[in-house]
Each structure stands twice: as C-alpha cells, then as structure tokens.
Amino acid sequence: MADDKQYWLMKSEPSDYSIDDMEEDGETPWTGVRNYGARNFMRDDMNVGDGVLFYHSNISTPVIVGTMEVSSEPYPDPLQFDPSSKYFDEKSSESEPRWQLVDVKFVQKFENPVTRDAMKEEAALDDMELFRLGRYSITPVRESEWKKIHEMAGAEIK
C-alpha cells in the first residue's frame, strides 16, 4: 500500500520541542494540538508510515528542519485529562475525549533547513496548505511538495 502514503507538515516551537529533542527521543507522542482541523487530520487522515516535515514555527525565521514518520494509530491525548497541564480540557472526559494524537518517530535532520521565505519563492510550492491554513499546526503536504522540500534541503528522501 505504498501508493497510499500521505505527507504532512507538523509545527512546533523549538523552545517547546525541537528537531534536536526529536532526534534525542527517537519517538514521541505529538501532544498539545488544540485546533480541531489539525486534530481531525491526526484522528481521521494520518496513517502509520506517513511522512512528516518537522517545521520550527513562531521564530524569526520559520523553517523546515527535518522529517519524521507517523508511528501509531490515533489515540486520546493524555494531557487533556491532566489538570496540571496547560493542555488540560475540562470539557473532555476519558469516555468522550476531544483531543487525539499520533506518535511520530525521527527520520532525519536536514543539514540545510528550508526557510519559509525560500518556500515562498519556489513556484512549485505556491499551493502549499501551510500558506493557506497558516494557523493550523498540522497541514497536508502533496507528494510533489515533499520531494521539492527534500531537493531544496539537499536531503535524501528516506
């Protein structure tokens, strides 16, 4: 079913969780997503084996810094049930969780990260959902965009 592989972009502020953290951990649950559209992508559309671009956001130069892979089926984000977490949701319950997540595993760190500005200058990336759904922390990526980002980074597709 390799033909069914999908691609995604997932954002994280490097001060919260960086590509270096991801590389060190190897695999992590993608917790804290509190946007229904982004949640729906994880809950309804992502599959184990899908490729993920890791995007450092909310910094002076937003940048794609590497890749990950979806490594689990969706399941409830445990932070929604933890009153001490900034991601706690008092309207969510274990019997009816609002927030879902997937685990992701590290694939590679780009030696030449691809900046948002560089992406905006690339005609092949004009229609990236990142630019249309800018407030979403997760957006779909077309296979052609996945390949172009790797080309721009000088990185092998793994």
C-alpha positions in Angstrom: 0.0 0.0 0.0 3.0 2.3 -0.5 0.8 4.2 -3.0 -1.4 5.3 -0.2 1.4 7.1 1.7 0.5 10.6 2.7 2.6 13.5 3.7 2.2 16.2 6.4 3.8 19.2 8.0 3.8 19.4 11.8 4.8 22.6 13.6 6.5 23.0 16.9 8.1 26.0 18.5 11.8 25.0 19.1 11.6 26.3 22.6 8.8 23.8 23.3 10.1 20.8 21.3 12.8 20.9 18.7 14.2 18.6 16.0 17.2 18.0 18.4 14.7 16.9 21.1 13.0 14.6 18.5 16.4 13.2 17.4 17.3 12.5 21.0 13.9 11.0 21.9 13.6 8.9 18.7 9.9 8.8 19.0 7.3 10.9 20.8 3.5 11.5 21.1 2.6 14.7 19.3 0.7 16.2 22.3 -1.0 19.5 22.8 -2.7 20.1 19.5 -5.8 22.2 20.3 -7.1 23.1 16.9 -10.0 21.0 15.6 -8.8 21.0 12.0 -5.3 19.8 13.0 -6.8 17.2 15.4 -9.0 15.9 12.6 -6.0 15.4 10.3 -4.4 13.2 13.1 -7.6 11.4 14.0 -9.1 10.8 10.6 -6.4 11.0 7.9 -3.0 10.1 9.2 -1.7 6.5 8.9 1.3 4.7 10.2 4.2 5.2 7.8 3.0 8.7 6.6 5.9 11.2 6.1 6.1 14.3 8.2 8.0 17.5 7.7 9.1 19.0 11.0 8.6 22.8 11.0 10.0 25.1 13.6 7.4 27.8 14.0 6.9 31.1 15.9 10.5 32.1 15.5 12.1 35.0 13.4 12.8 32.6 10.5 10.3 29.7 10.4 12.0 26.7 8.9 11.6 23.0 8.0 14.4 21.3 9.9 13.9 17.6 9.1 11.5 14.7 8.7 9.6 12.3 10.9 7.2 9.4 10.3 3.8 8.7 11.8 4.4 5.7 14.0 1.0 5.0 15.7 -2.7 5.0 15.2 -4.5 8.0 16.7 -5.4 7.8 20.4 -6.5 10.3 23.1 -4.0 13.0 24.1 -3.4 12.2 27.8 -2.7 15.9 28.6 -6.3 16.8 28.1 -7.1 14.9 31.3 -4.2 16.4 33.4 -5.3 19.4 35.4 -1.7 20.5 35.9 -1.1 20.6 32.1 -1.5 23.7 30.0 -3.3 21.4 27.6 -6.0 20.3 30.2 -9.5 20.5 28.8 -12.2 20.4 31.5 -14.9 19.6 28.9 -13.1 16.5 27.8 -13.5 13.1 29.5 -11.9 9.7 29.3 -15.2 8.3 27.9 -15.5 11.1 25.4 -12.1 12.6 24.7 -12.0 15.7 22.5 -8.3 15.6 21.5 -6.4 12.9 19.6 -2.8 12.5 18.8 -0.4 10.2 16.9 3.1 9.2 17.8 5.9 10.3 15.4 9.4 8.9 15.1 12.6 10.7 14.0 13.8 10.1 10.4 16.3 12.8 9.6 17.6 16.3 10.4 18.3 18.5 7.4 21.8 19.8 7.1 20.3 22.6 5.0 17.0 23.6 6.6 14.4 25.1 4.3 13.1 28.5 5.4 9.5 29.7 4.9 10.9 32.6 2.8 12.7 30.1 0.5 9.5 28.1 0.1 7.5 31.2 -0.8 10.0 31.9 -3.6 9.6 28.4 -5.1 6.8 28.3 -7.7 6.4 24.5 -7.1 5.3 25.3 -3.5 2.8 28.1 -4.3 -0.2 26.0 -3.3 1.2 24.5 -0.1 -1.5 24.2 2.5 1.0 25.7 5.0 0.3 29.1 3.4 -3.5 28.7 3.2 -4.0 27.1 6.6 -1.4 29.1 8.4 -2.9 28.9 11.8 -3.1 25.1 11.7 -0.2 23.3 13.5 -0.6 20.4 11.1 -1.2 20.6 7.3 -1.3 18.1 4.5 1.6 18.2 2.0 1.4 17.0 -1.6 4.0 14.3 -2.7 5.4 16.8 -5.2 5.9 19.3 -2.4 7.5 16.6 -0.2 10.0 15.9 -3.0 10.7 19.6 -3.7 11.4 20.3 0.0 13.9 17.4 0.1 15.5 18.8 -3.0 15.8 22.3 -1.6 17.3 20.8 1.6 19.8 18.7 -0.4 18.4 15.8 1.5 17.8 12.2 0.5 14.2 11.0 0.8 14.3 8.3 3.4 
